[in-house]
Amino acid sequence: ILNVEQSPQSLHVQEGDSTNFTCSFPSSNFYALHWYRWETAKSPEALFVMTLNGDEKKKGRISATLNTKEGYSYLYIKGSQPEDSATYLCALYNTDKLIFGTGTRLQVFP
Amino acid sequence: DSGVTQTPKHLITATGQRVTLRCSPRSGDLSVYWYQQSLDQGLQFLIQYYNGEERAKGNILERFSAQQFPDLHSELNLSSLELGDSALYFCASSVEGRGGRTGELFFGEGSRLTVL
């Protein structure tokens, strides 16, 4: 069974704080690692798709890194804002399936 | 708006019943994926279709079945429903057959099924 693990499960931060989450996955047969942002009552939206070891991607205040050899990815949010409140999902592409972690639920308080 | 349309948005039914969830992928996307999200669980992959053919299968129960039609819309059929089938069912689409290998999936807003 393929396990994609995310930590922490939830996070509460103050507006302006920077934060980061971890996604851990088996490093064998790696093809791609995705990050999605899922706001309540909406559909998950892709943030990044990373395929190469050492990949770093950035979108505004959000960035992600990938280490395929040790099997982890970090998602960073700089200067968190209340609108960043959402569940952040990582997903591993492996053997024709995109397998999701359980997510990190972020709440940013003003 | 992702361009993926799911109907119905909400559905309440009784145990033992059968329901059909419908998904229209983004224009031009050939692959459709079904995921189930139960309380306190992540998105569980059920099944994928590519251009009408089953492409990959996850932990889909035998009581569940799906198909993709020539116009590329897909239906997920859930039968002999149990209380534990209550969940949010997501459909996603991608252009390629091995969706997720190089590109993102585009998700619909989900169909929330409540079994009483």
HADDOCK unambig.tbl for C-alpha pairs under 7 A between the chains (distance, minus, plus):
assign (segid A and resid 31 and name CA) (segid B and resid 101 and name CA) 6.03 0.50 0.50
assign (segid A and resid 32 and name CA) (segid B and resid 101 and name CA) 5.62 0.50 0.50
assign (segid A and resid 32 and name CA) (segid B and resid 102 and name CA) 6.72 0.50 0.50
assign (segid A and resid 42 and name CA) (segid B and resid 109 and name CA) 5.71 0.50 0.50
assign (segid A and resid 43 and name CA) (segid B and resid 107 and name CA) 5.79 0.50 0.50
assign (segid A and resid 43 and name CA) (segid B and resid 108 and name CA) 5.84 0.50 0.50
assign (segid A and resid 43 and name CA) (segid B and resid 109 and name CA) 4.62 0.50 0.50
assign (segid A and resid 44 and name CA) (segid B and resid 107 and name CA) 6.09 0.50 0.50
assign (segid A and resid 45 and name CA) (segid B and resid 106 and name CA) 6.90 0.50 0.50
assign (segid A and resid 46 and name CA) (segid B and resid 104 and name CA) 6.20 0.50 0.50
assign (segid A and resid 49 and name CA) (segid B and resid 103 and name CA) 6.53 0.50 0.50
assign (segid A and resid 49 and name CA) (segid B and resid 104 and name CA) 6.52 0.50 0.50
assign (segid A and resid 93 and name CA) (segid B and resid 100 and name CA) 5.84 0.50 0.50
assign (segid A and resid 93 and name CA) (segid B and resid 101 and name CA) 5.88 0.50 0.50
assign (segid A and resid 96 and name CA) (segid B and resid 56 and name CA) 6.31 0.50 0.50
assign (segid A and resid 96 and name CA) (segid B and resid 98 and name CA) 5.95 0.50 0.50
assign (segid A and resid 97 and name CA) (segid B and resid 56 and name CA) 6.83 0.50 0.50
assign (segid A and resid 98 and name CA) (segid B and resid 100 and name CA) 6.12 0.50 0.50
assign (segid A and resid 99 and name CA) (segid B and resid 45 and name CA) 6.77 0.50 0.50
assign (segid A and resid 100 and name CA) (segid B and resid 42 and name CA) 6.48 0.50 0.50
assign (segid A and resid 100 and name CA) (segid B and resid 43 and name CA) 5.85 0.50 0.50
assign (segid A and resid 101 and name CA) (segid B and resid 42 and name CA) 5.93 0.50 0.50
assign (segid A and resid 102 and name CA) (segid B and resid 41 and name CA) 6.03 0.50 0.50
assign (segid A and resid 102 and name CA) (segid B and resid 42 and name CA) 4.02 0.50 0.50
assign (segid A and resid 103 and name CA) (segid B and resid 42 and name CA) 6.91 0.50 0.50
